[in-house]
Amino acid sequence: MDRRDVELHKNNLNGVDLRGANLSGANLHFGNMEGVNLEKANLRGADLMQAVLVNANLREADLADANLSLAYLFGADLRGAKNIEKAKLKSCQYDSETKWPKGFDPQRAGAQPPSPDFADLSGTENHDSSLNEAELEGIDLSMAHRRIDRQAAMLHKDNLRKVDLSGVDLSKSILNNADLRFANVARADLSFSNLIEANLRGADLGGADLRYVHFDRANLSGANLQDTNLSYAILVGANLNRTNLKSSDLRVANLEEAFLGKANLQEAVLNAAHLNRANLRGADLRSANLTKHDFGVPTYRASPPALSSAICVMQTCEGPT
């Protein structure tokens, strides 16, 4: 299979069989590739930055010049991988179940081992654990994602409704499909985390660090995201209906196909943000900064967004003033 130079970034390739595939130069940035079979695949020059390669099979794959920076390699099998010494592995995450080529030192190559304070809940008996209305304020759960999917014993798909995670360090966590409705996540650090298809309806994320977070198809309707840092966040297809994004930093954020109906974007910073096919019906963009933004073909439908005092450079913003 020859897929050279293809655009597969942000795609869901979980469990896909790509044995022997030619993916040289492919864009797999942010790819969801849990359990993917890449045995003997050609990944020369491929961009796998921040890809989720949990339990992936990379045996004898050619990794020359591949970019695996910030990728998740928990439980991945890289035995016999070729040219791994030429790959970029800076800050990629791995655990004790990650298998490396014989004699290869991942830390020397820049990979990040599990934290000494790692919260390993795999092997616990409570596989359907519920933290409904649990009180976790002040607890440092960074790196608690060690193997969320493998045993379903952590936070993945968990019931975290009304949980108090205010101020908690959850950076680089995997919380895909988690139920965080009405949770208190104010001032928490969720940078570089994955919350794909998570339900955060009515949650309070005010002041949270959400840089580079994956919110693909997440439900953030009615949530409070005021004063959050969402720069470089991925919100493709996210539900942001009536979401409070006032004074939020959305620089270079990807909001393609996101629903922003009646969202509060007053004073938001949207420099170079991607809004292609986003639904902005009734959104409030007063005093927002939209310099160098990419609207593509925005969807207004019934009523256009309020754009009075918005700073719109590079493109013309239409709407009531």
KETI-869128 format. One record per residue (C-alpha): residue number from 1; residue in three letters; x, y, z. Coordinates in pm, whole numbers, plus 32768, in hexadecimal, padded with zeros to 4 digits. Layout:
BEGIN
{k = NUM, r = ALA, east = X, north = Y, up = Z}
...
END
This chain:
BEGIN
{k = 1, r = MET, east = 8000, north = 8000, up = 8000}
{k = 2, r = ASP, east = 8094, north = 814B, up = 7F92}
{k = 3, r = ARG, east = 8017, north = 827C, up = 8051}
{k = 4, r = ARG, east = 8140, north = 8365, up = 8026}
{k = 5, r = ASP, east = 8106, north = 84D1, up = 807A}
{k = 6, r = VAL, east = 7F9A, north = 8494, up = 80D8}
{k = 7, r = GLU, east = 7EDC, north = 856F, up = 81D0}
{k = 8, r = LEU, east = 7E65, north = 848B, up = 82E7}
{k = 9, r = HIS, east = 7E8D, north = 8580, up = 8407}
{k = 10, r = LYS, east = 7D78, north = 8578, up = 850C}
{k = 11, r = ASN, east = 7CEA, north = 843C, up = 846B}
{k = 12, r = ASN, east = 7C72, north = 8317, up = 8537}
{k = 13, r = LEU, east = 7D4C, north = 81F0, up = 84D9}
{k = 14, r = ASN, east = 7D15, north = 8128, up = 8617}
{k = 15, r = GLY, east = 7D54, north = 7FB6, up = 85D9}
{k = 16, r = VAL, east = 7D97, north = 7FE2, up = 8464}
{k = 17, r = ASP, east = 7E7D, north = 7EE4, up = 83BD}
{k = 18, r = LEU, east = 7F8F, north = 7FA6, up = 8308}
{k = 19, r = ARG, east = 8097, north = 7E96, up = 82FF}
{k = 20, r = GLY, east = 819B, north = 7EDF, up = 81F6}
{k = 21, r = ALA, east = 80F0, north = 8023, up = 818E}
{k = 22, r = ASN, east = 81BC, north = 8138, up = 80F1}
{k = 23, r = LEU, east = 816E, north = 8269, up = 81C7}
{k = 24, r = SER, east = 82AD, north = 8326, up = 8183}
{k = 25, r = GLY, east = 8271, north = 849A, up = 81AD}
{k = 26, r = ALA, east = 8109, north = 8461, up = 821E}
{k = 27, r = ASN, east = 8063, north = 8562, up = 82FE}
{k = 28, r = LEU, east = 7FE9, north = 849A, up = 842B}
{k = 29, r = HIS, east = 8000, north = 85BF, up = 851A}
{k = 30, r = PHE, east = 7F05, north = 8594, up = 863B}
{k = 31, r = GLY, east = 7E9B, north = 8445, up = 85A9}
{k = 32, r = ASN, east = 7DCC, north = 8358, up = 867F}
{k = 33, r = MET, east = 7E83, north = 8212, up = 863F}
{k = 34, r = GLU, east = 7E4C, north = 8139, up = 876E}
{k = 35, r = GLY, east = 7E93, north = 7FCD, up = 8722}
{k = 36, r = VAL, east = 7EF7, north = 801A, up = 85BA}
{k = 37, r = ASN, east = 7FD1, north = 7F18, up = 850E}
{k = 38, r = LEU, east = 80FA, north = 7FC4, up = 8468}
{k = 39, r = GLU, east = 81E0, north = 7E98, up = 845F}
{k = 40, r = LYS, east = 82E8, north = 7EC4, up = 834F}
{k = 41, r = ALA, east = 8240, north = 8008, up = 82DF}
{k = 42, r = ASN, east = 830C, north = 8119, up = 8238}
{k = 43, r = LEU, east = 82E7, north = 824B, up = 8319}
{k = 44, r = ARG, east = 8417, north = 8306, up = 829B}
{k = 45, r = GLY, east = 83DC, north = 847A, up = 82CC}
{k = 46, r = ALA, east = 8279, north = 8443, up = 8349}
{k = 47, r = ASP, east = 81E5, north = 8544, up = 8438}
{k = 48, r = LEU, east = 8162, north = 8485, up = 8568}
{k = 49, r = MET, east = 817B, north = 85A7, up = 8659}
{k = 50, r = GLN, east = 8085, north = 857C, up = 877A}
{k = 51, r = ALA, east = 7FF5, north = 8443, up = 86DB}
{k = 52, r = VAL, east = 7F4E, north = 8349, up = 87C2}
{k = 53, r = LEU, east = 800D, north = 8206, up = 8780}
{k = 54, r = VAL, east = 7F9E, north = 814B, up = 88B5}
{k = 55, r = ASN, east = 7FCF, north = 7FD2, up = 888A}
{k = 56, r = ALA, east = 8041, north = 800E, up = 8724}
{k = 57, r = ASN, east = 8115, north = 7F0D, up = 866C}
{k = 58, r = LEU, east = 8246, north = 7FBB, up = 85D8}
{k = 59, r = ARG, east = 8324, north = 7E8B, up = 85C1}
{k = 60, r = GLU, east = 8429, north = 7EAC, up = 84AD}
{k = 61, r = ALA, east = 838C, north = 7FF4, up = 8436}
{k = 62, r = ASP, east = 847A, north = 80EA, up = 838E}
{k = 63, r = LEU, east = 847C, north = 8224, up = 8466}
{k = 64, r = ALA, east = 858D, north = 82EB, up = 83BC}
{k = 65, r = ASP, east = 8544, north = 845F, up = 83EA}
{k = 66, r = ALA, east = 83E9, north = 8410, up = 8473}
{k = 67, r = ASN, east = 8366, north = 8513, up = 8569}
{k = 68, r = LEU, east = 82DD, north = 8466, up = 86A1}
{k = 69, r = SER, east = 82FE, north = 8593, up = 8785}
{k = 70, r = LEU, east = 81F4, north = 859B, up = 8897}
{k = 71, r = ALA, east = 815F, north = 8455, up = 8813}
{k = 72, r = TYR, east = 80BF, north = 835D, up = 8903}
{k = 73, r = LEU, east = 8176, north = 8210, up = 88F3}
{k = 74, r = PHE, east = 80E0, north = 815D, up = 8A1F}
{k = 75, r = GLY, east = 80F5, north = 7FE6, up = 89E4}
{k = 76, r = ALA, east = 817B, north = 8019, up = 8882}
{k = 77, r = ASP, east = 825E, north = 7F0F, up = 87EC}
{k = 78, r = LEU, east = 838A, north = 7FA6, up = 8736}
{k = 79, r = ARG, east = 846B, north = 7E75, up = 873D}
{k = 80, r = GLY, east = 8542, north = 7E62, up = 8608}
{k = 81, r = ALA, east = 84DB, north = 7FBE, up = 8595}
{k = 82, r = LYS, east = 85CF, north = 803C, up = 848F}
{k = 83, r = ASN, east = 8685, north = 8189, up = 84A1}
{k = 84, r = ILE, east = 85DF, north = 81E0, up = 85EB}
{k = 85, r = GLU, east = 8719, north = 82A0, up = 864A}
{k = 86, r = LYS, east = 86C2, north = 8391, up = 852E}
{k = 87, r = ALA, east = 855D, north = 83C8, up = 85A5}
{k = 88, r = LYS, east = 84EE, north = 84F4, up = 8673}
{k = 89, r = LEU, east = 8475, north = 8472, up = 87C2}
{k = 90, r = LYS, east = 8480, north = 85B1, up = 8892}
{k = 91, r = SER, east = 8389, north = 85A3, up = 89B3}
{k = 92, r = CYS, east = 82CE, north = 8475, up = 892A}
{k = 93, r = GLN, east = 8229, north = 83B3, up = 8A45}
{k = 94, r = TYR, east = 8269, north = 8244, up = 8A91}
{k = 95, r = ASP, east = 823D, north = 8150, up = 8BB0}
{k = 96, r = SER, east = 82CC, north = 800A, up = 8C34}
{k = 97, r = GLU, east = 8209, north = 7F44, up = 8B30}
{k = 98, r = THR, east = 829E, north = 7FFE, up = 8A08}
{k = 99, r = LYS, east = 8392, north = 7F1A, up = 8950}
{k = 100, r = TRP, east = 84C4, north = 7FBB, up = 88B2}
{k = 101, r = PRO, east = 85CE, north = 7F32, up = 87C5}
{k = 102, r = LYS, east = 86E1, north = 7E75, up = 8878}
{k = 103, r = GLY, east = 87E7, north = 7F61, up = 8904}
{k = 104, r = PHE, east = 8721, north = 809C, up = 88B9}
{k = 105, r = ASP, east = 870F, north = 81A3, up = 89CE}
{k = 106, r = PRO, east = 85C8, north = 8267, up = 89A8}
{k = 107, r = GLN, east = 861D, north = 8366, up = 8AB3}
{k = 108, r = ARG, east = 8761, north = 83BE, up = 8A08}
{k = 109, r = ALA, east = 8696, north = 83F8, up = 88CD}
{k = 110, r = GLY, east = 85B6, north = 84ED, up = 8986}
{k = 111, r = ALA, east = 848E, north = 840B, up = 89D5}
{k = 112, r = GLN, east = 83DF, north = 8447, up = 8B1F}
{k = 113, r = PRO, east = 83BE, north = 8324, up = 8C14}
{k = 114, r = PRO, east = 82A3, north = 82FE, up = 8D0F}
{k = 115, r = SER, east = 82AB, north = 83F3, up = 8E2F}
{k = 116, r = PRO, east = 8323, north = 836A, up = 8F80}
{k = 117, r = ASP, east = 81D8, north = 83E3, up = 900A}
{k = 118, r = PHE, east = 811E, north = 8328, up = 8EFD}
{k = 119, r = ALA, east = 7FBC, north = 82C6, up = 8F5A}
{k = 120, r = ASP, east = 7FA7, north = 8161, up = 8ED9}
{k = 121, r = LEU, east = 7E4A, north = 80DB, up = 8F06}
{k = 122, r = SER, east = 7E6A, north = 7FBF, up = 8E0F}
{k = 123, r = GLY, east = 7E2B, north = 7E75, up = 8EBA}
{k = 124, r = THR, east = 7D29, north = 7F06, up = 8FA7}
{k = 125, r = GLU, east = 7BE7, north = 7E49, up = 8FCA}
{k = 126, r = ASN, east = 7B07, north = 7F77, up = 8F93}
{k = 127, r = HIS, east = 7AF5, north = 7F76, up = 8E17}
{k = 128, r = ASP, east = 79AC, north = 8033, up = 8E11}
{k = 129, r = SER, east = 7A1B, north = 8131, up = 8F0F}
{k = 130, r = SER, east = 793F, north = 8261, up = 8F42}
{k = 131, r = LEU, east = 79BD, north = 83A6, up = 8FD2}
{k = 132, r = ASN, east = 7868, north = 8448, up = 8FC9}
{k = 133, r = GLU, east = 7876, north = 8582, up = 90A0}
{k = 134, r = ALA, east = 79CF, north = 8517, up = 911E}
{k = 135, r = GLU, east = 7AA9, north = 861E, up = 91C7}
{k = 136, r = LEU, east = 7C01, north = 8625, up = 9124}
{k = 137, r = GLU, east = 7C5A, north = 8792, up = 9154}
{k = 138, r = GLY, east = 7DD0, north = 87CB, up = 9177}
{k = 139, r = ILE, east = 7E34, north = 8669, up = 9111}
{k = 140, r = ASP, east = 7F43, north = 8657, up = 9004}
{k = 141, r = LEU, east = 7ECA, north = 855E, up = 8F01}
{k = 142, r = SER, east = 7FC1, north = 85BA, up = 8DF3}
{k = 143, r = MET, east = 8033, north = 8480, up = 8D3C}
{k = 144, r = ALA, east = 7F08, north = 83C5, up = 8DCD}
{k = 145, r = HIS, east = 7EBB, north = 835C, up = 8C6B}
{k = 146, r = ARG, east = 7FC8, north = 824E, up = 8C75}
{k = 147, r = ARG, east = 7EE4, north = 814E, up = 8BE1}
{k = 148, r = ILE, east = 7D86, north = 81D0, up = 8BEF}
{k = 149, r = ASP, east = 7D04, north = 80FD, up = 8AD1}
{k = 150, r = ARG, east = 7DC1, north = 7FBB, up = 8B1A}
{k = 151, r = GLN, east = 7D0C, north = 7F64, up = 8C5C}
{k = 152, r = ALA, east = 7BF3, north = 8065, up = 8C55}
{k = 153, r = ALA, east = 7C5E, north = 809B, up = 8DBC}
{k = 154, r = MET, east = 7CAC, north = 820A, up = 8DAB}
{k = 155, r = LEU, east = 7BEA, north = 832D, up = 8D1F}
{k = 156, r = HIS, east = 7BA1, north = 82BB, up = 8BBC}
{k = 157, r = LYS, east = 7A28, north = 82A5, up = 8B83}
{k = 158, r = ASP, east = 79FD, north = 82D6, up = 8CF9}
{k = 159, r = ASN, east = 78E1, north = 8382, up = 8DA9}
{k = 160, r = LEU, east = 7975, north = 84C6, up = 8E2A}
{k = 161, r = ARG, east = 7836, north = 858F, up = 8E3B}
{k = 162, r = LYS, east = 784C, north = 86B1, up = 8F30}
{k = 163, r = VAL, east = 79AD, north = 8647, up = 8F93}
{k = 164, r = ASP, east = 7A87, north = 875B, up = 9025}
{k = 165, r = LEU, east = 7BCD, north = 876A, up = 8F63}
{k = 166, r = SER, east = 7C0B, north = 88DB, up = 8F9D}
{k = 167, r = GLY, east = 7D7A, north = 8932, up = 8F8D}
{k = 168, r = VAL, east = 7DDE, north = 87C9, up = 8F44}
{k = 169, r = ASP, east = 7F02, north = 8777, up = 8E5C}
{k = 170, r = LEU, east = 7E74, north = 868C, up = 8D55}
{k = 171, r = SER, east = 7F65, north = 86EC, up = 8C41}
{k = 172, r = LYS, east = 7F9E, north = 85E8, up = 8B31}
{k = 173, r = SER, east = 7E77, north = 8515, up = 8BA5}
{k = 174, r = ILE, east = 7D98, north = 843F, up = 8ACC}
{k = 175, r = LEU, east = 7C2C, north = 847C, up = 8B26}
{k = 176, r = ASN, east = 7B83, north = 8416, up = 89E4}
{k = 177, r = ASN, east = 7A0B, north = 83E0, up = 8A0D}
{k = 178, r = ALA, east = 7A1D, north = 8441, up = 8B7D}
{k = 179, r = ASP, east = 78DC, north = 84BD, up = 8C20}
{k = 180, r = LEU, east = 7938, north = 860A, up = 8CC0}
{k = 181, r = ARG, east = 77E4, north = 86AD, up = 8CBC}
{k = 182, r = PHE, east = 77CF, north = 87CE, up = 8DB2}
{k = 183, r = ALA, east = 792D, north = 877F, up = 8E32}
{k = 184, r = ASN, east = 7A00, north = 888F, up = 8ED2}
{k = 185, r = VAL, east = 7B42, north = 889D, up = 8E09}
{k = 186, r = ALA, east = 7B87, north = 8A0D, up = 8E46}
{k = 187, r = ARG, east = 7CF8, north = 8A6F, up = 8E39}
{k = 188, r = ALA, east = 7D5C, north = 8906, up = 8DF0}
{k = 189, r = ASP, east = 7E7E, north = 88B2, up = 8D0A}
{k = 190, r = LEU, east = 7DFF, north = 87D4, up = 8BEF}
{k = 191, r = SER, east = 7F03, north = 883F, up = 8AF3}
{k = 192, r = PHE, east = 7F5F, north = 873D, up = 89E9}
{k = 193, r = SER, east = 7E40, north = 865C, up = 8A5A}
{k = 194, r = ASN, east = 7D49, north = 8593, up = 898B}
{k = 195, r = LEU, east = 7BD6, north = 85C7, up = 89D3}
{k = 196, r = ILE, east = 7B51, north = 8546, up = 888C}
{k = 197, r = GLU, east = 79D6, north = 851F, up = 8898}
{k = 198, r = ALA, east = 79D8, north = 8572, up = 8A0B}
{k = 199, r = ASN, east = 7899, north = 85FC, up = 8AA5}
{k = 200, r = LEU, east = 78E0, north = 8743, up = 8B5A}
{k = 201, r = ARG, east = 7784, north = 87D7, up = 8B49}
{k = 202, r = GLY, east = 775C, north = 88E4, up = 8C51}
{k = 203, r = ALA, east = 78BE, north = 88AE, up = 8CD7}
{k = 204, r = ASP, east = 7986, north = 89CD, up = 8D6C}
{k = 205, r = LEU, east = 7ADB, north = 89E8, up = 8CC4}
{k = 206, r = GLY, east = 7B0F, north = 8B57, up = 8D0F}
{k = 207, r = GLY, east = 7C7D, north = 8BBA, up = 8D07}
{k = 208, r = ALA, east = 7CEF, north = 8A5A, up = 8CA6}
{k = 209, r = ASP, east = 7E26, north = 8A14, up = 8BD8}
{k = 210, r = LEU, east = 7D9B, north = 8966, up = 8AA2}
{k = 211, r = ARG, east = 7EBC, north = 8997, up = 89B1}
{k = 212, r = TYR, east = 7ED6, north = 888B, up = 88A3}
{k = 213, r = VAL, east = 7DAD, north = 87CD, up = 8935}
{k = 214, r = HIS, east = 7CE9, north = 86E4, up = 8850}
{k = 215, r = PHE, east = 7B77, north = 8736, up = 8876}
{k = 216, r = ASP, east = 7B12, north = 868E, up = 872F}
{k = 217, r = ARG, east = 7996, north = 865F, up = 872F}
{k = 218, r = ALA, east = 798A, north = 86AD, up = 88A3}
{k = 219, r = ASN, east = 784E, north = 8736, up = 8942}
{k = 220, r = LEU, east = 789E, north = 8883, up = 89E8}
{k = 221, r = SER, east = 7742, north = 8914, up = 89D1}
{k = 222, r = GLY, east = 76F4, north = 8A08, up = 8AE7}
{k = 223, r = ALA, east = 7853, north = 89E0, up = 8B77}
{k = 224, r = ASN, east = 7919, north = 8B01, up = 8C0C}
{k = 225, r = LEU, east = 7A64, north = 8B2F, up = 8B56}
{k = 226, r = GLN, east = 7A9A, north = 8C9A, up = 8BAE}
{k = 227, r = ASP, east = 7C07, north = 8D07, up = 8BC1}
{k = 228, r = THR, east = 7C81, north = 8BB1, up = 8B4C}
{k = 229, r = ASN, east = 7DB6, north = 8B7A, up = 8A77}
{k = 230, r = LEU, east = 7D41, north = 8AAF, up = 894B}
{k = 231, r = SER, east = 7E5E, north = 8B0B, up = 8862}
{k = 232, r = TYR, east = 7EA2, north = 89F6, up = 8765}
{k = 233, r = ALA, east = 7D7E, north = 892B, up = 87EF}
{k = 234, r = ILE, east = 7CC1, north = 8841, up = 8706}
{k = 235, r = LEU, east = 7B48, north = 8878, up = 8719}
{k = 236, r = VAL, east = 7AE1, north = 87DE, up = 85CE}
{k = 237, r = GLY, east = 796E, north = 878F, up = 85D3}
{k = 238, r = ALA, east = 7950, north = 87F5, up = 8742}
{k = 239, r = ASN, east = 7804, north = 8866, up = 87D3}
{k = 240, r = LEU, east = 7839, north = 89C2, up = 8866}
{k = 241, r = ASN, east = 76CD, north = 8A26, up = 8870}
{k = 242, r = ARG, east = 769E, north = 8B46, up = 8968}
{k = 243, r = THR, east = 7801, north = 8B0D, up = 89E9}
{k = 244, r = ASN, east = 78A4, north = 8C2D, up = 8AA2}
{k = 245, r = LEU, east = 79EF, north = 8C71, up = 89F2}
{k = 246, r = LYS, east = 7A11, north = 8DD9, up = 8A5D}
{k = 247, r = SER, east = 7B7A, north = 8E53, up = 8A62}
{k = 248, r = SER, east = 7BF6, north = 8CF9, up = 8A02}
{k = 249, r = ASP, east = 7D35, north = 8CCA, up = 8938}
{k = 250, r = LEU, east = 7CE2, north = 8C04, up = 87FD}
{k = 251, r = ARG, east = 7E13, north = 8C5E, up = 872F}
{k = 252, r = VAL, east = 7E4E, north = 8B60, up = 861A}
{k = 253, r = ALA, east = 7D37, north = 8A86, up = 86A9}
{k = 254, r = ASN, east = 7C86, north = 89A0, up = 85B5}
{k = 255, r = LEU, east = 7B0D, north = 89D9, up = 85C7}
{k = 256, r = GLU, east = 7AB4, north = 893D, up = 847A}
{k = 257, r = GLU, east = 7948, north = 88CA, up = 8470}
{k = 258, r = ALA, east = 791C, north = 892E, up = 85DD}
{k = 259, r = PHE, east = 77C4, north = 89A2, up = 864F}
{k = 260, r = LEU, east = 77E5, north = 8AF3, up = 86FA}
{k = 261, r = GLY, east = 7676, north = 8B55, up = 8700}
{k = 262, r = LYS, east = 763D, north = 8C73, up = 87F7}
{k = 263, r = ALA, east = 779C, north = 8C42, up = 8884}
{k = 264, r = ASN, east = 7831, north = 8D66, up = 8942}
{k = 265, r = LEU, east = 7976, north = 8DC1, up = 8893}
{k = 266, r = GLN, east = 798F, north = 8F24, up = 890F}
{k = 267, r = GLU, east = 7AF8, north = 8F9C, up = 8921}
{k = 268, r = ALA, east = 7B70, north = 8E42, up = 88B5}
{k = 269, r = VAL, east = 7CBC, north = 8E2C, up = 87FD}
{k = 270, r = LEU, east = 7C8B, north = 8D68, up = 86BA}
{k = 271, r = ASN, east = 7DC8, north = 8DC8, up = 8602}
{k = 272, r = ALA, east = 7E05, north = 8CCC, up = 84E9}
{k = 273, r = ALA, east = 7CEB, north = 8BEE, up = 856A}
{k = 274, r = HIS, east = 7C4B, north = 8AFD, up = 8471}
{k = 275, r = LEU, east = 7AD3, north = 8B2E, up = 8457}
{k = 276, r = ASN, east = 7A8C, north = 8A79, up = 8312}
{k = 277, r = ARG, east = 7922, north = 8A04, up = 8309}
{k = 278, r = ALA, east = 78F3, north = 8A6C, up = 8474}
{k = 279, r = ASN, east = 778F, north = 8AC5, up = 84D8}
{k = 280, r = LEU, east = 7798, north = 8C1F, up = 8575}
{k = 281, r = ARG, east = 7622, north = 8C5A, up = 857B}
{k = 282, r = GLY, east = 75D7, north = 8D5D, up = 8688}
{k = 283, r = ALA, east = 773B, north = 8D57, up = 8712}
{k = 284, r = ASP, east = 77B1, north = 8E92, up = 87C5}
{k = 285, r = LEU, east = 7903, north = 8F00, up = 873A}
{k = 286, r = ARG, east = 7902, north = 9064, up = 87BA}
{k = 287, r = SER, east = 7A63, north = 90E9, up = 87F0}
{k = 288, r = ALA, east = 7AF5, north = 8F9B, up = 8783}
{k = 289, r = ASN, east = 7C46, north = 8F97, up = 86D2}
{k = 290, r = LEU, east = 7C29, north = 8ED9, up = 8589}
{k = 291, r = THR, east = 7D6D, north = 8F41, up = 84DE}
{k = 292, r = LYS, east = 7DEB, north = 8E4A, up = 83D9}
{k = 293, r = HIS, east = 7CCA, north = 8D62, up = 8424}
{k = 294, r = ASP, east = 7C4C, north = 8C62, up = 832A}
{k = 295, r = PHE, east = 7AD2, north = 8C69, up = 830C}
{k = 296, r = GLY, east = 7AC8, north = 8B9B, up = 81CE}
{k = 297, r = VAL, east = 7950, north = 8B86, up = 819F}
{k = 298, r = PRO, east = 78B8, north = 8BD7, up = 82F3}
{k = 299, r = THR, east = 7755, north = 8B6D, up = 8338}
{k = 300, r = TYR, east = 766B, north = 8C75, up = 83C0}
{k = 301, r = ARG, east = 751B, north = 8BDD, up = 8362}
{k = 302, r = ALA, east = 7400, north = 8C9A, up = 840B}
{k = 303, r = SER, east = 74BD, north = 8DB7, up = 84AC}
{k = 304, r = PRO, east = 7623, north = 8E31, up = 847B}
{k = 305, r = PRO, east = 7711, north = 8E60, up = 859F}
{k = 306, r = ALA, east = 772D, north = 8FA9, up = 8653}
{k = 307, r = LEU, east = 7877, north = 903D, up = 85E2}
{k = 308, r = SER, east = 786B, north = 91A5, up = 8658}
{k = 309, r = SER, east = 79C4, north = 9224, up = 86B5}
{k = 310, r = ALA, east = 7A64, north = 90DE, up = 8643}
{k = 311, r = ILE, east = 7BC0, north = 9106, up = 85B1}
{k = 312, r = CYS, east = 7BB2, north = 904F, up = 8462}
{k = 313, r = VAL, east = 7CEC, north = 9066, up = 8392}
{k = 314, r = MET, east = 7D39, north = 8FA4, up = 8251}
{k = 315, r = GLN, east = 7BC9, north = 8F52, up = 8211}
{k = 316, r = THR, east = 7A80, north = 900D, up = 821C}
{k = 317, r = CYS, east = 7996, north = 8FB7, up = 833A}
{k = 318, r = GLU, east = 7829, north = 8FEB, up = 82EE}
{k = 319, r = GLY, east = 771C, north = 9019, up = 83EE}
{k = 320, r = PRO, east = 766A, north = 9124, up = 84B7}
{k = 321, r = THR, east = 7741, north = 923C, up = 853C}
END
